[in-house]
Amino acid sequence: MKLFLIDAYALIYRSYYAFIKNPRVNSKGQNTSAVFGFINTLEEVLKKENPTHIAVAFDPAGPTFRHEAYEAYKAQRQETPEDIRLAVPIIKDIISAYNIKILEIPGFEADDVIGTVAKKAEQEDLDVYMMTPDKDYGQLTSERIHMYKPKFAGNGFDVLDSKAIMEKYNIASPLLMIDLLGLMGDSSDNIPGCPGVGAKTAEKLIADFGTIENILKHTSEIKGTLKEKLESNKEQILFSKFLATIKIDVPFEFKKEEFERKPIDEEKIENLFEELEFRTLINRVLKRETKSTPKKDEAQGNLFAEFTDNLPEEKKYSNLNELKDMVYNYYLIDNEKEMIELKDKILSQKFCSFDTETTGVDPIDSEIVGMSFAMEEGEAFYVAISPKFDEAKKQIEIFRDFLENENIVKIGQNIKYDIIVLKKYDIHVKGQLFDTMIAHYLLNPELRHNMDYMAETYLNYKTIHIDELIGPRGKNQLNMRNLEPKAIRDYACEDADVTLKLKNILEKEIEKNELNKLFYEIELPLIYVLADMEHTGVRLDTKALKESSDTLTKEMGDIEQEIFSLAKYEFNINSTKQVGEVLFDRLKIIDKPKKTKTGQYTTSEETLESLKDTHPIVGKILEYRSLKKLLSTYIDALPLLINKHDNKVHTSYNQTVTATGRLSSSNPNLQNIPIRDAKGKEIRKAFIADNDCIFYSADYSQIELRIMAHLSQDPHMIEAFNSGEDIHAATAAKIYKIPIGEVSSDMRRKAKTANFGIIYGISVFGLAERLSIPRSESKVLIDGYFESYPKVKEYMDNIIVQARETGYVETILGRKRFLPDINSRNTTVRGYAERNAINAPIQGSAADIIKIAMNNIAKRFENANLKSKMILQVHDELNFNVFTDELSHVEQIVIDEMEKAYKLSIPLKADSGTGKNWLEAH
């Protein structure tokens, strides 16, 4: 039998900080990161370990006996984040709903309660697993009592019994963990220990003498300053041992049956999860199987059941169509006459919601199965489309007059998808758009924007999706072609109907929040631009990629052998654990290497970059990793994404992913192609122009610094830009107080890093790490920067104050970034929000500006009937496939529109270039 004892707060904090960069926030603005992480970990343990007994221990409110003995105990810990304080009662409710025992005893920490229960349970023939990352639990381990320690970054668990603890810490008994902690102290609990005694010294003392008491008895046998430290801090060391000792005699009567695992309270769990908006967890936790893919003749029955299962007897209907017809007017249109009648009805409207049902999720390859339309709430029409392409084209052609009508507003949820898929049928959607997904994104950039979520949030309505019938489209051979139109009708009509209802709500919210200009003039027109870019695609030189792959694979093999030669040992270079052991145990490249929370050596890219000068092997390992990433992520992966019909890659641009307003791309992600080194640039070399065309690239010059100059109105920064000076050299000259002509390349490099880092709130430590310089020099750089540009510092301080007052910051066009943690009393959480307060207006304004430029360029291309196309956007850079005879016209339009997209206090500047490929052009 297995008893699991969970240290609640250790797990709650770990869960909360795991989501600190991308917190989970529901529609009520509630941060659910800690709750969600806790449940996921609990579920993992229950499923993987299947304990027979379980309990969760909490620290009590108020002081414990340690606080009473030592006022400074844990005094250095930051204030508990507000989101965690609010999460704890919810987590307790969830634990109760799981029917899991909660342990909380006034005056005693969770450690002591777990220690006491563990020792008593061991006597009752239970194998005990203490789930915690805290090393002090090691003192409790035995053959039957284990630490169940979460690994770093959520990668499973380490299970440590007494033997493993003794091996890990080089001690003869797990009880000596108390002495180890008493000697070296524990900064997390403010246990002082002996000044100047670290882990290695503590281990040696314990190996030689055993307990702290015995060490202090034999200080005469110890030499030098260590003897003095031990003797002069005797009382503090003994007291540290007292603080580090976990009690195993807390007054608590252990009743084995109270810890038995019991059935969960399903109704309570469901209510709690619904309130928290953890819908996907409901099925998983309650073990409700998602609907298996039904056969065609079962589809209608399953649809009916979905609607009727929860209805009282007197309201049950004989079939789904009867039910739907009683509630909504959803109609199936499956003949030409009715299609024409529906088209005529739509043409008499000012707006119409529409949606396409397709065979897959890729708009380039998918075919249309049907289209749904809604003009009034509660009424919608589903048009079934033939599986034969020629016939389908004729049917869709009937609706051209609506789809290409510039006077009727088209409403959709992710309408870009529908626009792209219709291009296959030679339909080019025109007119004003209203995209509910983008509207919701502007209103709540941090939340989810799918229809299910919005329908429940705004309409208190649970949508039903066709995927429940057919399985995930694109991953399952069975698709919508296998279903009768009547089985699809209500799903498809529901999409159009719900989208219309959401539009009627969201357009008022857009108006209320003064987002009209951003929404109607920038984001909505951009849908057409992105749809055209995605449909056009970009050509790849597969031969060049294959050559690069062969060359880099061979080079990687050569580097591998060099690494083995330098290590005088063959090992798995892809194993971070083995890399750490080679660098720090075998080669000992530094004395005090960093370790992760799990005790494993830190070998991250950032860490290794800072150690490049210590041993030649470090640079080789970094080079190996860089090549491996290039090969796996791009060079070997890109050819697999080429569309077989046009031999091009079609990335998807996402308008509703980043909170700052920047576009992101996926399948493939072209925003993160590395360009710093020559090998990374090889990837850009593979992106080529079409036959008889030239690759043209234009990008903004230092746009974010120009925006900072505009926002801060710093006269020195504005002067540097207006005079045409090299801004990085000018910054270096001011920081180092020398003429600009005397600025060295190293000074300029440091000033450039400072320019871009400081405006994003980089710290003295962060700048020192990035530049590989002492912190003292980093502080001089930052102080010199703010002395040179005092208005920049003033702006940064003011924007944080503004964010604290309003809860958000804005771009130059009113795009909001909400910062719920800006007033947190926890410095780590608040610091992250403060950096976002500085970053968001700058990065978001740059995103707004290039979107304006993209819209205007596309409009001028269309007006001039140019054949050339915009094909790629990478943050501040635009790329084009240009017909040679149109090059001068394209250059003139692109530079003109980029530089006049928005009037700042200093001019926007764009640089451009041409070539056979992206590398040559940029």
N, C-alpha and C positions, 0 to 999 in steps of 0.2 A: 504494500500500500504506500502511496506517495502523498505527502503533505507539502503543498506549496504555500510559502509565506511571502507575501509581496510587500515590499517597502513602498508605500503609496507615493510619498512625496518625491522620492528618487525617480520613480517612473513618470510622475506627472511633469516634473521639471524637464526631464529628458524629452518627453513627448512635445512639450511646448516649444522648446528651443530647436527641435528638429524642423519645425515649420516657421522659424523666426523670419526667414527671408521671404517666404510665401505663405503667410498665415491663412488658415481656413476661416473664412468669415461667412456667416449665413445671411439671409435676406434681412434679418433684424439688426444686422451690424454686430452680431455676437461672435467673438473670437472663439472658435470651437477646436482649436489646435490641440490643446492639452487633453480634452475629452476624447477626441477622435483617435489620437495617438495611444492613449491609455486603453481604449476599447480594442484597437487593433492588436496591441501587444498581449492583452489578456486573452483575446480570441486565439492568437497564435499559440500561447501556452496551453490553453484548454484543448486545442485540437492536436498539437504536437505531442504533448506530454500526458494528456488525459489523467490528471491527478484524481485520486479518490477523495482527497481532503484538501481544503483550500481556505485561506483567510487573507485579508488585506489589512495592514497595520498603518495607522496614521499617527503623526505627532499630535499631541493635544494642544489646545489653545493655552497660552500662558506659559510661565517658566517651568523648567524641570529641575530636578535636584542638582544638575550640573550648573545651571544658571545661578542657583542659590549659593553654590559653593564658589563659583567663579563668574563674576559679573560680565567679564569680557567674552565668555563662551559664545561662539558664533556671532559676536557683536559686529564683526567686519562684513557679515553677509549683507548684500543689498536687499532693499525692500522687496518683498514678494510682488511680482508683477500683478497688476489689478486683474488681468485676464485669468491668472491662475487662481487668485482668491475667489473669483466668481465661478470658476470651474469646479472647485472642490465639492461644494454641496451637490452639484449635478452628478459628479462622479460617484459620490456616496449613494445617491438615489439609484444610479445604474448598478452599482455593486449589490445594493439591496434587491433590485429587480432580478439580478442573477442568483439571488438566494445564497450569496457568499457572505461569510461572517466578517464583520468589521471589528478590528481590535483598536481601542483607543483608551488609554488609562492616564488620568491626570497625574502630572508630575514625572512621567516617564516617557522617554522618546520611543519611537517605533523600533529602534535598534534593540532596546532593552526588552520590550515586549516580545519581539521576534526571538531574541536570545533565550528568554525564559521558556517560551512555548516550544522552541526547537529542542531544548534539552529535555523537557518533559515528554514531548512526543517521541523522542528517541527511545525513552524507557517503555513506551507503549508499542514498540515494534513498527514504528513508522519511519520510512526514509524521508528525510526532510530536505527541501530545496528552498533556500532563501534567495528570493529574486531581488537583486540590488547590484548597482555598480560600485558600491562603497567597499574599499579594501579592508576597513576595520572589521567587517563581518568574518574575515578569515580566521579570527581568534576562536570562533564558535564551531568551526568545522571538525568533523570526525569521520569515521568510516561511513556513518549513516547520515551525517549532516553535511550538506553541500552548499556552496555558493552557486547560484544560477545567475551568471553575470552577463548582461547584454553587451554584445560586441559593439565596437565603434561604428557609427553610421547605420545602425539597424541591421547589421549583417549576422543575425543569429545570436547564439549564446555560448559562453564558455561555462562548463560545469566543473567546479573545483572541489574536491574533497580535501581532507587534512593532508594527505600525501602530496597532492598538487600544490597546496599552499606552502608546504614546507620546501618543496623544490623551487617554487617561484621566488620565494623570499629568502632562500638559503638559511632556514631556521630549523632547529631540531624538534620543535613542537609548535602546533598552531597557537598555543597560548603565548608564545614569544612574540606574536604579532603585536600584543599590547605593549611589550617592551620596545619593539621596533618603533612604534608610533610615539611612544613616550620620549624616546631619544631624538628622533628626527622631527617630531611635531607633525601637525596636520593643518596646513594653511586654511583648508576649507572649513574647519571647525574652530579655528583660532586656538588650537592647542600649541603652546609655545615650544615645547621640547627643549633641547639643549642648543643654544646658539652655536652656529658653526659646525654642527653635526648633521651630515646628510645621510642618504640611504646607505651608501657604501660603507661609511665609517660606522654607522649604527649596526649594520650586518656583521662587520668584523668584531666589534665589541661584544655583540651577543654570541658570536661563534667562539670567542675566547673565554668569556666569563658567564654567559647565560643571562640571567635576569638583571634588571636594572639595579635591584638591591645588591646583588653580588658584584656588579660592576663598580658600584659606589664603595663597596667594602675593599676593593682591590685597586683603588686609584694609585696606590704607591707603585704598582707594577706598570703604570702607564706613563709615558714620557711626554715632555714638551707642553705645548699650549693646550693640547687635548686634555691633559690631566688638570690644568688650571680651569678649563671650561667646565669640566665635570664637577670639580670640587666647589667652584664658586656658584654653580647653578643647581646644587643638589636638591634643594626644596622644590624648585621649579620642575625638575625632571620627575621627581616622585609625584608631584601634583599632576603633571602631564599624563603620567601613567594612570592615575585615578580617572582623569577625564576620558582617556582612551579605552577604559575598561567597560565593556558592555555587560550590564547586569544580567544575571540568570536566575535572580530570585525575586522578580517583581511579584507583588501579591496578586496572584491570579490562579484560579482553580481551572486546571485543564480538563475539559470533558471532550474526549475524542469524538463522540457522536455529533457535537455541535459544529465540528469542522467538516463533516461529511458533505460531499458535493450533492446538491439537490437540483431538481428540475427548475428551470428559470420561469419567472412570471412573464409569460409571453405578452400578455395584454399590456402590462406595465412597460416592458421593454419597447414594444411597438409605439406606445404613446410618447415615451421619452425620445425615441429616435425620430419620430415624426416632428416633434417640437424642435429638435436640434437640426432637422433636415438631413438626417443620415439615411436617406432612402435606400441606397445600395446595401447598407449594413443590415437592414431589416431582413432581407431574404437570406443573407449569409448567416446571421446570428440565429435566426429562427429556423434555419435549415429548410427554407421554402425553396424548392427547386424552381428555377426559372423555366418558363414554359418550353417544353421540348418542341422541336419542329414538327407540326402536325402534317398529316397527309392532306391533300387538296380537299377531299370530301369531309375532313374533320374541321376545316378552318371555320366554317360558319358556326358550328356548334361552340367552338372555343371562344369566338368573338362574343357570342350570346352570353356564355357563362361569365365572361369578364364583367359584363354589365349587370347581370342578375344575381350573382352569388350573394351580394350583401343587401339585396332588396327584401322587404317583408313580403310574406306570401301573397297578400292581396295586391301587391304591385308588380308581381312577376308577370312576364309576358311570354308568349309561346315561342317567339324567335327574335333574333337581333333586329331584323328590319322593322318588325312591329314596334319594338322598344324605341329604336332610333326615330322612327316616324312619329312616335308619340311625343318625343322630347324636342327633336330638331327636324328641320326639313332638309334632308340630305338626299340628293338625287343622283342616279346613275344615267349618264348620257352615252349611248353606245351605237348611235346611227347618225348618218350625215345630216339628215333633216333637223334633228334635235341639236346637233353641233352648231349648225348655222343659226338656229333660233337663239341658242345661248350666246353666240358671238354677237348677234344683234342686240341682245339685252345688255351685254357688257358695254358695247359702244355707246349706249345711252347714259352711261354712268360717268362720274368724275373720278372715281377711283375703284380699284378692284384688287383683292388679295388673290395671289395665285401661287401654286406650288407644283413642282414636277415630281412624279414618282418614277424612279429609275431602276435599272438592273444592278447598279453598284454605287460606290461612294466616290469614284474618280470621274469627274465630269467630262474629262477628255475621252474616256473609253466607254462610258455608260450610254445606254439607250433609254428612251422614254417609254414607260409602260402606260402612263396616264398623266393627266393634268387635272388639278382641282382649282375651282374658282369660288370666291365669296365676295358679295357686294353688300349684303346686309347680315348683321349678327344673327346666328341661328339658322341661316340658310346657306347651303353650299352645293356645288355641282361637281361630280367626278366624271371626266371624259376618258373612256377607255381607248387606248391607242393600240393599233395592230402591231404584232410582233414582226411583221414583214416591213422592212425599212421603207421601200417605195410607197407602200400603202400608208405607213405611219407619217411619211413626209406630206402626203396629200391631206391627211387629217389635221396635222399641225398647221398646215398652210391656211386652213380655214380661219385660224385665230391670229394670222399675221396682222390683220387690220387693227386688232387690239394691241398686240405685243409691240408693234412698231409705231403705235399712235402716240405722238408727243404730248397730247392733251389729257391723257388719262394716267393718273398716278398708279404705279405698280407697287403693291405692298407684298413684302416677303420676309421670311426668316432665313438669313444667309442667302439672299437673292442672287448673289454673285454666282453661286453654283448653278442656279436655273438659267442664268444668262449664258453661261459657258456651254451648258449641255444643249441649249437651243441653237447654238451656232452650227452644230453638226447638221441641223435641218435647215440651214441657210436662213435662220431667223435672227435678226439683229434687234434686240430689245432697245426701245428708245423711250424717252420721256422721264418725268420726275419719278424718283424711287422713294420708298420708305422701307427701310430695313429694321425690323424690330430688334434684331440681335445687336446692331450697331447703336441704336437708340439706347438700349439698356446698358451697353458698354460705356457710353458717354456719361450716363447717370450714375453708374456703379462700376467703375473700372476694375475693382478688385474681386467682384463676384462672378458667378457663373452666368452664362448668357444663353443656355440652351432653352428650348421651348418648354420642356417638362418643368424646369425650375421656375421660369417666368409664369407659366400657367398656374402653378400652385401658389406662387407668391402674390400675383395680382388678381387671379380669378378664382382662387381656391378650388382649382379644377385639376384632376389627375388625367393627363393625356394617356392614350394607349397607342403604342407604335407598332408598325407593321413588322419590325424586327422581332417582336415577340412571337410572330407566326413563322417567320422564315429563317430566323437565326441571323447573325451579322452578315450584312450584304458584303460581297467581296471575299468572304471567308467561307461561305457555304454554297455548295453547288445549287441548292434549292433557292430560288429567288422569286420575285414577284410574278415572273412569267408562269409560275406553277399554280397561281391562285386565280380563282374566278374573279372577274371584275366586281361582283357584288361583295366579295370578301374584302376587297380593298377599299370599296367606296367610302365606308364610314371613317376609316383611318385617314384617307386622303382628304375628305371633306373636312374632317376635324382639324387637320393642319391649317387649311386655308381659313377656316372659321376662327380658330383660336388666334391665328396671326392677325386677323382683322380686329378682333376684340382687344388684343394687346396694343395694336396701333392706336386705337381710339383712346387708350389710357396713356401710352407713352408720349404721344405728341403733345399732350397737355403738360406732362412732366418736363419735356424738352423746353417748352415755352416758359414754364415757371422757373426753371433753372438757368434761363438766359443762354441756352446752348444752340439757339437757332442757326446762327452764322456757322458755327463749327459743324453742325450736323448737316444742314441743307446745302451749304456752299462748299464744304471741303470733303467731309467723309462720304456723303452719298454720291457726288459726282465721281469720287475716286473709285467707287465700285466698278464703273464702266472701264476705267483706265486699267485697273488690276485684272479684270476679266479678259480684256484684250491682251494684256501681257502674258497671262497664264495660257490663253488659247494659242498665242503665237509661239511661245516656247523659245528655247535657245539651242543652237546646234553644238554638238560635242565632237571633238576630234578623237575618236576611239583609238585610232592608231597611236596617237601621241600618248594617250593614257596607258596603253599597253606597254609602250616603250618605257614610260616612266615607271610603271609597275615592275618591269623586269629589272631596270637599273636600280631602283630603290630596294627591291627585295635582296638583290646581290649585295648592295651596300650595307644593308641591315645585317646580313650574314657576316660580312667582314668586320663590322663593328662589334658584333657578338663575340667573335674570336679575339678581338683586341681586349674586350672587357674580361674575358676568361684569362687572357695572358696577364693582364694587370692584377687580377684577383688571385692568380696562380691556383685557380679553382673553378670548376664548372658548376653553374647553378642556374636556376630558372629566373631569367631577368624580368619576366612578367609577374613574378611573385614579389609583392612589396615586403613581405616578411623576410624572404631570403635576401633581397637587396639590402634591407636594414642590417641583417646579421653579417653580411659580407663587409659592408661599409664600416659598421661600428664595433662589431665583435672581432672580426678577423683583421681588418686593416686599421681599425681604431683611428679614423681620419680626424676625429675631434674627441675631446675628453668627456664632455657632458651632452650627449645627443638628446634631442627631444623625443618624448614618447607620447603615444596616444593614451587615451583613458584605459585602454585594455592592456597597456604595458608593451605594446608593439612599437618599434622604432618608427618615427615619422619620416617618410621618404617621398613626400609630395613634391610636385614640380617646384613650388615656391621654396621649400626647404632645400632641395638640391641646388637650385640656382644660387642660394646664399652660400653654398659650400663648394662652388665650382673651383675655387682657388686652392682648396685643401689637398686635392689629389686628382690626377688626370682621369681616373676612372669615373668620377662624378659627371664630367662633361660628356663622356662617352655614353653613360647610361641615359642622360638627358637627350642626347642625339638619337639613340636607339628608340626611345619612347616617342620622340617626335616623328620619326620615320614610320613607326608602327601605326600611329594615329592617322597620319596622312594616308597610308595605304588602306587601312580598314574603313575609315570614315568617308574618304573621298575617291582616291584613285581607283581602288578596286570596286567601290560601291556605286559610283556614278554611272558606269556603263549599264548596270542592271536596271536603271531607272529610265532608260531611253525608250520612248514610245515607238512601237513597231510600225505604226502607220505613217509617221512623218520623220522618224529618226531624230527626234528632239527630246530634250528634257523639259518637263512642264512643272515648275515648282508651284506651290500654292502660297499665296500671300495672305497673311492673317491680320485683319484690322482690329480684332477684339481680344488679343492675347496679352500684350505688354501693358502694364498700368501707366506707362509714361506717354503712350500714344505712338510709339515707334511701330513700324510694321515688323512682323516676323515672317519667316518663310519655313516651309516644311516640305518634305518629300520631293527633292532634297532641301536641306537647310543651306541656303546660299549666303546667309548673313554672316556665318562664322568661318568662312574659308580663310585659312591663315595666309598672310602675305608678308610677314616680317622677314623671313629668310628666303633664300633662293629656291629651296626645295618646295616650300609652301607656294611660292609664286608659280611653280610648274603647273599647279592645278588651274590657275587662271589661263594659262597658255592653252589649255584644252578647250576653252570656250571660244568658239569661232563664229565668224559671220557667215551668212548664207552665200551661195555661189553668186559671183558678180556683185557682192556687197562688201562693205567695210565695217569694222567694229569701231564704234565711237563711244567714248566714255567722258563724262563730265562730273566733277564733284565740287562741293563747296569747300572753300579754303577757310579752315579754322572757324567754322560757323558757331561752335559752342562758345569759344572765347569772344567772338563778336557779340553774341547774345549777352554774355556776362557784362561786356563793356556797356551795352545798351541798358541792361537792367540796373546796373550799379551806378551808371553815369560817372564812372571814375575818369577824371580829366586826363590822367597820365596814360591810361589804357586807350582811351578814345584818340588821344593825340598820336600814339604809336600807330594805330590803324590808319588814321586819316593821312599821316605823313608817308604811308607806304613802307614803313620800316618792317624788318623781320621781327615779329612780335616776340619770339623766343630769345633772340639776341638782345632786343630792347629790354626784356625782363631781366636777363642776365646782367646787362650793364647796370640796371638800377639796383639789383640785389647786391652785386659785388662792388658797386660805386666806382665803375671805371668807364671810359669812353667805349662806345659800341664797337669801335674798330679793334679794341683790344680783347674782345670776348673770344675765348678759345672754344673749340668744338665741344670739349667736356663741359665747360660752363653752360653752353647753349643747351646741351643734352639735359643737364640737371634742371635748367630753367624751364625747358619744355615739359619735363615730367611734373615739375611744380605747377606750371600753368594749368595743365589738365587735371592734376590730382587735387590741388587745393580747392578748386571750384566745386569739387565733389566731396569736400569735407574730409580729405585725407589727413591722418594724424601724423605727428612727428615720427612715431614708430613705423607707421605704414610707409611713409616717404623714405625713411631710412632703409627699410626692407626692399623697397622697389629699386632704389638706386645703389644698394649695397654700400652704404656709407654709414659712419657712426651717427648715433642719434644727436650728438651735439652739433654735427654739421647740418643734419636735417633740420634741427631747431633754428639754426642761423638762417637757413634757406627760407623757412616758413615765416620767421620774424621779418626777414628782409623783404619777402614778397608783400606782406601786409603793410610794411612801411612804404614800399614803392607804390602800392595800389590801396590806399587806406579806405577808399569808398567801396572796394570789393568786400573788405572785412565788415564794413558797416552794413552793406546789403545782406551779407550772410547772417549776421546777427539779427537784422530786422525781419528777414523772411522766416526765421525760426520763431520769433515773437509773434508774428502774424499767424503762423500755423498753429501756435498754441491757443490763440484767441478764436480762430475760426474752425480749426480742425482740418483744414485743407490748404493747399497752395494751388496756384493757377499758372498756366502758360500765357503768352502774350495774346492768345486768341480765346482765353477763358476755359481751356481744358483743365478740369479739376483732378487733383491727386489727393485723396483723403488719407489722413494720417492719424488713425485712432490712438496710436501709442505715443503721440507727441508729448503728452503730459504725464507719461508713466513715471513713477518714482523709482523704477528700476533703471539704472544708468545704461545698461547694455541695450535694453529694449528702446529706451528713449533716444539713445545715440543713433541707433539705426534709423529711427523716424526722422531725426534731425538731419541726417545725411540725405535722406530722401527729400526733405523739405528744400534743401539746397539744389539737389540734382534735378528734381522733376521739372521745375520751370524752365531750366536750361535745355535739358534733353528733349522735353516735350515741345518746347517752342521750336527747336530745330526740326522735330518731326512734323509739326504743323506747317512750317515754311516749305519743306520739300514736297509735302502733299499739295500745297497750293501750286508750286511749280509744275508738278506732274499733271495736274488738271489743266493748267493753262497751256502746257506744251502739247498735250493730247488734242486739245481744242484747236490749236493753230495748225497742227499736222492735218487734222480732218478738214479744216477750212481751206487749206492749201492743196488738198487732194494728194498728199505725199504718200508714197508706198512704203517709206521707211517706218520702222517700228521701235517703240520703247520696249525693251525686252527684260531688263533687270533693274532692281533697285536694291542697293545695299546701304542703308542708313543715310549717309550724306552724298551718295554717289548714284548717278543714273547711267544706264548703258543702252546703246541703240544698235540695231541692225540697219545700216544705211546704204541705200543704193548710191553708187558712186556719183551719178549725175545730180543727186540731191544733197550732197555733203555740205556745200557752202550754205545752202538754205537751212539745213538742219542745225548746223553750228550756230548760225545767227539766231534762230528761234530758241534753241536750248539755253545758250548763254544769256540772252536777253531775258527770258522768262525766269531763269534761276536767280539772276541778280536783281530783278525788280519784284520778286514774289512778295516781299514785305519790306516796308521802309523802316530801317533801324536808324539809330543815331550815327552809325558809321556804315559805309556801304557793304553790301554783301558782295563776295567775290567768288567766281566759279572758274576753275581751270579745266581744260579738256585736252584730249588727245585721240589719235586714231591708230589703227593697226589691223593686222590680219586676225588678231585675237585679243582677248581681254587684257592679257599681260602687256602686250605692245601698246595698247590704247591707254592704259592707266599708268 
